[in-house]
């Protein structure tokens, strides 16, 4: 059995760890509320522009944007992977990276090459370790995503699609369902398909001012940017929720470990006292 001093040191160490995890739990809970508010604020615009893009894919306009045209053969796939910059959030990053690598392996098995855009430090580090072909990346997104930071790596992928370097664009992120549940998902961004976005096939006609090319070019670019921004917002809300739950579990586990260590300490202390009493009694009997 370990000595009393060693057990006391372990108890102190676990208590200090529990203070840290408890503080991180409270910080994550505070950030989670703000992240959820930003996520919910971004959802209405994302849903509306998704509907407009879906209807636009069925419109009979004189101009067809490259985002609306499906390629005959898909040789190269672009993948935007959204992860957190920091860890200690349970299996959040592991789940989305496992999904991303599974998709990449299936595409490569079909003879397709994959170009990756990593949004978040964890995803960038993982893709570097597995030898992913990284086309663009960004780290340090912070707790409140800024569109100005996201535009750069997104534009790289969009330009690659227009130039024909990639034939399809997907995004993998963690969707926020509730505080206790987050789901890793993968969605196709390009080419746009009305059926895929939930719009029934029909005849949609729009009047464009000043002209169709200018309006459609700007609209579809904003659509992709808003989808990525919404996905990043969902991922941040999921991150804070997962971190709060993980830190609460760590605090509860630390409390259990402290209780077990105190029980062991008390047993060791009781054994030492009993031994001392036995020695005293034995010494007194020998003197008598």
Secondary structure, DSSP 8 states (H G I E B T S, - for coil): ---HHHHHHHHHHHHHHHHHHHHHHHHHHHHHHHHHHHHHHHHHHHHHHHHHHHHHTTB--S---GGG---SS--EEEEEEE--SS--STTHHHHHHHHHHHHHHHHHHTT-EEEEEEESHHHHHHHHHTT--EEEEE----SS--HHHHHHHHHHHHHHHHTTS-SEEEEEEEEEEETTEEEEEEEEEES--TTTTT-----B----SS-HHHHHHHHHHHHHHHHHHHHHHHHHHHHHHHHHHHHHHHHHHHHHHHHHHHHHHHHHHHHHHHHHHHHHHHHHHHH-
